[in-house]
Every structure is written in C-alpha cells, then in structure tokens.
Amino acid sequence: MGKNLVSKKVEDDERHFFYKFFFFKEMVHFDKNQEFLPGHPNFKVMNQAPVLSSYSEAGLIDLFPLHDDEDLEKLHALWYKSGVMALLRPPIAEIRSYFGENVALYISFTSFYTVFLMPMALFGMIHFGLDFFFRVDFIYNNLLFACFNLVSLTIFCELWKRKSNVLSFQFGTMGKLRHKKARPAFRGEYGLNPVTGQAEVQYPIKKTMQTLVLISLPVTTVCLVIAFIMMLLSFESEKWMAEWIGHDDSLLNQGLAYAPSITYTVLLLMMNLKYMHLAHWLTELENHRTQEQFEKHVVAKMVLFEFVNTFLALFYIAFYLQDMTMLKSQIGIQLVVISLVNQLQGTALPILLKIPSSKKVMNKIAKKTTAAAAAKNGKKSVLIKHHQVKCIENIISDEDLNVRRGLSSLDKDPNDSLFYHDYLEFWLQFGHVFLFSSVYPLAAFLALVHNLFELKMDAYKLCRIMRKPTPRGIRDIGAWYTAFSLTSLISIMTNLALLSMDHDVQAFAPNASSRDWILMFVFIEHIFLLIRGIIDKVIPDVPSHIKRAMDINEFKLKSK
C-alpha cells in the first residue's frame, strides 16, 4: 500500500512538473537583444521568441506528457477492443480525460461523420444495384439520390454544430474570451496591454497584413498556377496514352490507360504534403497572435490549395469536357489511391518503422542499464517500452547524442497530424463524395469502408504507437467546420449543375434553350438554399437543456 502511494505521488509530481514547464514554455521569452540560442551560436533566435519553444524547434529539447500505463490500458480495452460500436460511439469522456479536448473533439467528429455516411452508402449501393443489374430508369434514381444528399449535407453540418456545442459545454471550454492568450511562437516587442494592464508581447497587425499580402498571397498564387499546369499535363498525358494504345483491349494496355491518372493522384498527395509545410511556414511569417488565428490562416491556405490541386481537374472534366464516364473514373481512382496512400503513410509505415527503431533505441539503453541494475539488486535488466521511460537523461551519457535524438524523435507530437493532416484527409474525402454525388453514387460506400478502418487505426495509434499529445482546451474544430460547411454549399451548386447538363434531364424540356436551363438551375438552386436556411433555423445550435444549464451557471456567477 505504501509503495502504491509513493508511486502515485511520483506520478502526480511528474504531471505537476510537466504543466509547470509547459507554462514557462509559453510565457518566458528571450530578451529583444538575444540573437542566438545561448550555447548554440548556429541557431538564430527570432525577436523575443519563447525560450523553451526556441530550443524545442531547434531539436535540442523535447517536452511532452508521459503515458500512464494503467489508464491507457483501461482506455485501450474500452475503446479499441470493444468492437465496431465503440468506434462509432467512442468513449469521449474517457478520451477527453486522458488525451485532452483536442483529441476528443477530433475523435468525436470523425465518428460522427462516419455514422452520417452510412445512409448515403446504403442509398448509393441501392442506386448502383438498380441501375447496374436491373437497368431501372437512371434519371429518377439520380434525382432522388442528389436531393437526398444535398438535404442531408445541411442536416449534417447543423447537427455537428449542435453536438460540438454540447461537448464544449461538457468540457468547460464553451466560453469565448475577448482577450485570448498569445500563442507560444508569437514574437514582437514587450508593451503594456491596454485591457489587462499587464506586460506582454505585442506586434502590429499592419505588419501581419503586409506579410500576408506581399509574401503569402503571391507564393500561394504561384503554387496554384503550378497545380493548374500539372493538371493540364496530366490530361495531355492521358490523351497521348489513349492514342498510343488505340483499340487494343489487352489487360496490359487497359492498366496502362489508368497510369496517368494514378500517377497524377500520387503527385497530388506529394504536393499536398509539401504545401502543408509551406502553409505552416508562411503563417509563421505572418506572426498571428493567438493559436486560433494561426490555425484559421493555415487551414485557409491548405483548403484553398487542396481545392485547386485536387478538385480543379474534376471540375474541368465535369463542366469543360463534360465527360461523365471520365469523371466517374477519376473520382473512383482518386478515392481509392488517396485512401491506400493515407493508410500506408499514416498507419502501416508508423507501425513498421516504430518496432525496429524503438527496439534499437531501447536495446542501447538496456545495455547501459543492465550493469548498473545488476550491481544494485542482482537482477537482470529487461527491455522497456518507450512510454515507460522516465528520467532517461540520467542514464544516457553526453556522448550518446544519436541515442538521445533517436529517443526524442521516435514519436513526434501528434497534434500537428490530428489538427491538419487527418482533418484534411477527411475534408478531401468529403469533397470527393458530395461535390459530384449525383454522378458517382458509390463514393459514399468507398469512403465508409475507409473510415471504419481509419477509426480502428486511430484508436490503435493513439493507444499503442503515438506518444501522448499535449492536451489543449478548444471549443470546436475551428476553421475545419467552415471548410466542411462551404464544401456542402458548393456541392448544392455542382450537383444541380450536373443534373441540368444531363441529357435525360434535358429530355423533360426538349425545346428549352440554354438560357432557360440556366434560369431553371438558378431557381432550383435558390430553393435548396432556402431549405438550407430553414434547416439552419429549425435546428438550434445549442440544445435547450444546455442553454438552461448555461443560464443557471451565469446566474450563480452573478449572485456571487
């Protein structure tokens, strides 16, 4: 009993130690005259940069919370080992308690989105089966499926907004502060805040806007032009390949026919990864004060580039070439290739790389500890897990720099992945499924299959592979909700435009001119926008019981 109490005290002290240092990481800055890291003249310091953040960015230190083996095992059994229902309805309270609000909201959103895909996938399979096997009139299925999807999209956005507010209230993060704390990497000159009267780092908003207009905007424009040129080259390659193959229907030539599309999709993923780093770098140059502002601008850059880089080709095929067969093929190829590459990059490689790398590092550590442990208690030292390592700095000597670097870089903080790469992956999938849902009904089914596997792997990675993310108190998924909401709005326009171009639809009014069809498209579009507005008003953003609880809390606060 005494041993357990001592162990518990050590764990509490470790948590207190971590949060204390995390506070100083955000609050303590270098003097404005400091140009280089003390003791490291090769690393330049930005003007009044945070002390520990500067050392961390230089790769000289790493600060992160440790795993708790007992709590992690309970969460692993409750979440990962409990079957499909635990993935679709994850234990959000337990996840939030262990990983923090940032991870809990991400898991909640991905599971909510996956459940939303189920009726779409079922409807799409029925739609596909009726058309493929029974040759049921395609137009009626198409119209019904498109209308169902477009209305469901609006309901999805509103229901998630509602659920997000419920979760943020339960987490205690629903309040919106007018004066928010500066992000750790925010730099500038010290001055008195006119609201709080406290000394803090300040930076003119004028300089941020200058950097945004003079640097970020031109660089982003160049990237968009490059993406457009790559798209045109891809189409030219596909046309050349089709002419070269001719009418040869052999299996090899059929595979070669898809080679340009597959190559283009892989290049899209590579460009996406490079641009993600570029977007972070540009936003760092802009020097936004709060983490919320920083993430909003990063997401805006990424979404803009990805929309052009990924979806411009599909819009080109749909509305310029007007080749629906080619559009279906491109959507299917991109969905499958992107899913496979993301699973390989996000799941398979971390698992394959972690096992040998962790064993290598831990074996080196074990060799150094074996002798000392044997001399102390006469027992052989055993290989330990990465998340079980405590006070490792006392074990490794100064000359073992490679071991130190290997240990610190074994698992990078998954926060960046959780808030950028994974959200981006789901948003790209969302666009593939719904921007052209009237053309390719199987997209929702393919997305559902991928997401079920993704949910399983996310649970496994968080409990078994990743180091523990740094907890962050957030209210919602931020700018990503705006990205999903805008995509759903664009989906209304694209699907209605595709239906108006369909020859079977045009057969209803064979004497109608192009002008008549445009006017009809605008009229129906406004009807759907009206439906969207009505749904927005009918479904309240905050449930009545949450509003009542907020009013009670406000009354108690005022009475005190």
N, C-alpha and C positions, 0 to 999 in steps of 0.2 A: 504493500500500500504506500509506504514511504517513498519507494522508488518511483511509483507512478506519479506521485505528487511532484517529485523533483523533476521528472520528465515533462510533466505538464507545465511547470514553472519555466523550464528552459524554452519550451515551445512558445509560451506567452512572451518571454523576454525577446526571443528571436523576432516575433511579429512586431513587438514594440520597437525593436532596433531597426527593422526594415522601414516601418512607416515614419520613424523619426528621420532617417536618412532620406527617404523619399520626399519629405517635406523640405529638407535643406537642398535637395536636388532641384527643386522648383524655385526656391526663394533666394538662395545665395548666389550672387553674380560677381564676376571679376570687376576690378577697378577699370575705369574707362581708359587708363593708360597702359593696361596689360595687352601686349601684342601676341605673346606666345605662351603656351602652357608651361608653367613652372617645371623645370627639369626636363622639358621636352621641346627644344628650340625648333624642331622640324614641324611642329603643329601650330599653325596660326590660330589665334583666338579672335572671334568676331567681337565687335564693340560691346562690352559689358554683357557677355554671354554667361549663362548659368555655369557654375563651377563644375559640378558633377556631370551635367549633361555634356559639357565640352570634353571631359575625359572619356565619357561613355561613347560619344561619337567618334573619337579618335581610336577606339578599340582598346583603351588602356585599362578600363574597369568595366564591370558589368554588375548591375544591381537589379535583383528580381526576387519575388517571394518564393519561398520553398513549398514543396508539396507536403501535405500531411497524409501519410500512408493510410492511416485508419479511416479518415474522412473520404479519401479518394477511393478506397476500396468499396465503401458503402455507396458512393455515388456511381461507381462503375457497375455494381450489381443492380442498382435501382434503375439505371439509365441504359447502359449498353447491353446487359444480359437479360433484360426483361421483355424482349421481343419487339415486334413492329409497333404495337400500340404505345410503348414507351418512347419510341422515336417520333410518332405523330402527335403524342401528348406528353412531351418530356417533363420531368420534374423541375419546373422552372424555379420554384422556391429554393430547392436544394442546389441547383446550378448557380443561382444568384448568390447564395450563401457562400459557396466555395470559390467560384471564379469571379464574381462581381457582376454588376448590372450590364456592362458592355457585352459580355459573353452571353448572359441570359437573354437579352433582347435579340441578339443575333440568332440564337437557337430557336427562340420563340417565333421569330419572323420566318425562318426557313421551314419550320414545321407547319406553320400556318399557311404558307404559300403552297407547300406540297399537298396539304389537305384540299386546298382550293382547286388544285389541278385535277383531282380525282373525277368530279363530274365532267370536266372538259375532256379528259382522256376517255371516259366511258362513252360520252356522246360522239367523240371523234372516231372511236373504234366502230360504233354502230353506223355512223355516217360512211365510213370507209367500207364496211362489210356490205351494206345495202347497195352501194354503188359498184363495188368490185365483183361481188358474187351474184347479185340479183338484178343488176342494172336498173335499179329504181331511179326514176327521174332525178337527175343530179341537181337541177336548179332549186327544187324545193328543199332538198337537204342542205344545200349551200346557204340559202337564205336563212333558214331556221338556225343552222349552226352559227352563222355570223351574228345574227341578232342575239342569240343566247350568250355568246362570248362577250359581245360588247356590253350588254347589260351586266353580266357577271363581273366584268372588269371594274366597273364603277362600284359595285357592291363590295368587291374585294378591297379596294382602296379605303372605302369608308369603314368597313368592319375592322381592318387592321389599325386605322387611326384610333378607333374606339378601344380596341384591345390594348394598343400601345399606351393610351392614357390610363387604363385600368392598371397595367403593370407598373407604370411610373408612379402612380399613387401608392401602390403596394410597396414599391421600393423606396418611397420617400424622396423621389427626385422630380416630382411634378412641378414644384415651384420654379419660377423663372426670375432670376436675379437680374436687375438692371445693370449692376456693375459686377462683371464677372472677373474671376482671377485670370491673370495673364498666363499664357502657355509657357512651359519651361524654356523653349528656344527663342522666345520673344526678346529682342535686343533694342537698345536705344540709350537715351540719357535719363539719369535719375532726376525726378522732379516731384513736387507735391501734387497729389490728386485733389482737384477742387471739391470732390464729393466727400471722400473719406478723410481728407487732410493728412494722409499718410504718404511717405516717400515710396515711389515705385518707378519702374522703368517706363518711359514714355517714348513714343515715336510718332512723328507727324503723319496723319492719314494722307496728306498730299504726296508724300514720298512713296507710300504704298501704291497709290493710284498711278503715279508716274512709272513705277516699275511694271505695274500691270499693263499699262497702255504701250509703253515703249519697248518692253522686253517680252513679257509673257504672251501678249496678243500676236506680235509678229512671229515668234517661234512657233506658237500653236498653229498659225495660218500656214506656215511652211510645212509643218507636219501633215496638215490636212491636204495640201496640194500633193505631197508625196504619196499619201494614201490614195488620192484620186488617180494619179498616174499609174500606180500599181494595179488598181482595178482595171483600167483600160488595157494594160499589158496582159492581164490575166485573160480578158475576153479575146484579145487578139491571139493569144497562145491557144485558147480553146478552139477558135475558128480555124487556125492553122492545123491543129491536131485533127479536127473533123475532116478537113480537106485531104490530109495526108492518109487517114485511114480509109476514106471513101465508103464503099458499100461492103467492105469486109466485116462480117459479123462474128469473127472468131472471138474466143474468150479473151485472148491476149489483147486484141485491139479494143474490145469493149472496156477492159481495165485501163488501157492507155487513154481512152476517151475521157475518163474521170481524173486523170493525173493532173491536168492544170488546175481543176477545182480543188483537189485535195492539197496540192502544193500551195495554192493561194490561201487556203484556210490556215495551213500551218504557218505561213508567213504572217497572216493576220495576228495569230497568237504571239509570235515573236515580237512583232511591232507593238502589240498591246503591252507586253512586259516591259519593253524599253521605254515606252511612253509613260508608263506608270512611274518609273524612276524620274523621268524628265518632269512630269507634273509635280512631283514632290519637290524637286529642286527649284523649279520656277516659283512655287508657292512659298518656299522658304525665303527666296529672294524678296518676295513681296512683303514679308515680315508682318503677318497678321497677329493681332494681339491675343485673341482667345483661341482655344482649341476648336471651338465650334466654327469660327470664321475660317480657320485654316482648313478644316475638313470640308467645309462648303465649297471653297475655291478649288481644292484638289479634286473633289468629286465632279464639279462643273467641268473642269478641264478634261478629266478622264471620260466622262459621259459624252461630251462633245466630240472628242476624238474617236471614241469607240463607235459612236453612232455613224460617223462618216466612214470610218475604216471598215466596219463590219456590215452595216446596213445599206450603204450607198449602192453597192453592187446589186443588192436585191431590189432596190427602188429602180435602178437603171434597167434591170431585166423586166420588172413588172410594168413600168409606165413608159419606157422608151422603146425597148424591144418588143414588149407586150407578148412575151413568150412564157405562157403559164407552165408548160411542161418543163422548161429550163428552170423556172422559178422554184417549182416543187423539188427538182433535183438539187438545186443549190441549197435550199433550206434543209433538206434531209442530210446532205453531205456535211454542211456546217454544224448542224446539231450533233451528229454522231462523232465527227472529228474533234470538235471542241470538248465534248463530254469525255472522250477517250484520253485526249491530251491532258485535260484538267485532272482526271483521275490518276493518270500516270505521274504528273507533276506534283499534285497535292497529296496523294496517298501512297502510291507504290514506291516512288523514289524515297520519301522520308522514312518509310519502313525499312527498305532495303539498305539505305545508307546509314541509318541510325544504329542498326545492330552491329555491323562490323566496326564503325567508328567509336561507338560507346564502349565496346569490348576492348578495343585497342587502348583507349584512354584509361579505362578503369584497370586494365591489366598493368599498365605502367604505374598507376597509383598503388595498386595492390602489392606490387613488388617492393615498393618503397616502404609500405606499412607492415609488411609481413615480419620483417626482422624485429622492428620495434614492438609489435604486438606480441610476438613470441617471447621476446625477452621480458616483457612486462607480466604476462599472465600464463605463459606456456601454451597458448592456443594458437592454432594456425589462422592466419587472416583469410577471409573469404572475399570473393568478388562482390561488390555492392552495386546497387542501382544508381543511376545518375541523380535522381531526385532525392536519394537518401544521403547524398554527400553534404556534410556540414563542415564548416571551418576548414576547408580544403587548403587554404592558404598556409596553414601551419604545417602541412605535410609536404608540399612541393617546394623544393629549393628554388632560388632565384635563377639558376641556370636552366631550369626546365621550362623555358619560355614556350616551346611548342606544345607541351602538355597543357600549360595554362591556357593558351589560345584555343587548343582543341576542346578543352573543357568548357570555356566560356562561349564558344561558338557552336557547341553541339546542338543546341536548340536556341534559335533566336526568338525574341519576344513575338508571340503570335498575334499581337494586337494589330500590326500592320496588315497581316493577312485577313484577319477577321473583319476589319473595317474597310478594306479596299478590295483586295483580290477576290475574296469569296462573295462579297456583295456584288461586285462587278460581274462575276461569273453568273450569278442568279439573274442579274438585270439583263445580260446578253441573252440568256435563255428565255427570259420573259418576252423580249423583243422578237425573237425567232418564232415563238409560239403564237403571239397575239397580233403582231403587226400584219401578218398575212394568213391569219387563221382560216379565212374563207377559201383559201387556195389549198392549204396543206393541213387537213384535219388530224393527221397522225402525230403532229408536232407535240401536242399536249401529252400523248401517251409516251413518246420517247423521253420527254422531259420528266415525266413522273417516274419512270424506271430509273433514270439517272439520279433523281433527287432522293429516292428511297435508299439507294446505295450511298449517296453523299451524306445523308443524315446518320447512317450507321458508321461511316468512316469518321465523321466529325466527332462523334461520341468516343470512338476508339482513340483518335489522335489526341483529343484533349485529356483523356484519362491515362493514356499509355505512352504517347510519343512526345507531345509538346511539353515544354516547361510551362509552369503556371503563369498565365498572363497577369500583367499588372492591373489590378481592379480599377475601374473608372466609373464614377457615378454619372450616368447620362439619362435623359428624359425619353429619348426616342432614337430612331435610326438616322436622324438628321437629314442631310441632303439626299440620301438614297430614297427616302419616301417621295421627295419631289421628282426624282428621276423616274420612279415607277409610275407615279401619277401622270406625268407628262407623256410617258410612253403609252399609257392607256388612252389618253386623249388623242394622240396621233393615230392610234390603232383604229379609232372610230372613222377617221378620215380615210386611211389607207384601205380598209376593208370595204367601205361604201364605194370608194373609187374603183376598186377591183370589181365589185359587183356591177357597177354601172357600165364597165367595159366588157362584161361577159356577153357573148353573142346570144346565149339562151335568155338572158335577162332582156336584152335589147329586142328579142323576138316578141315580147309583150307589146311593144310600141314600134313596129317596123317603120312607120312614117315619121317618127320623131327625129329631129335634126340633132347635131352635136350640141348646139346651144340649148335645146330642150333638155337633153340629158344632163348638161352641166347645171341648169336651173333645178332640175329634179334632184340631183346629187346634193346641192346646197340646201334644198328644202328638207330632205330626209336627214341630212347631217344636223341641221338645227333641231329637228325633232329628237334625235338621240342626245344632243347637248342639253336639251330641255329635260329629258328623262334623267340625265346625269345630275343636273341641278336639283331636280325633285328628290332624287335618292339622297343627295348630299344634305338636304334639309330634313328629310324624313328620319334618317338615321343620325341621332345626336352623336357628337364627337365624344362626349363624356356621359356615361350612364347615370341615371337619376340617383342611384344609391351612392355613387362616388361623389356626385355634386352635394348630396346631403351630408356625407362624411366631411367633405371639404368645408362646408358651411359651419358644421359643428366645431371643427378644428379652428377655424377663423374666429368664431365666437369665443371659444375658450382662451385663445391667444389675446383677444382684445380685453376680455374680462380680467386677465392677469395684469 
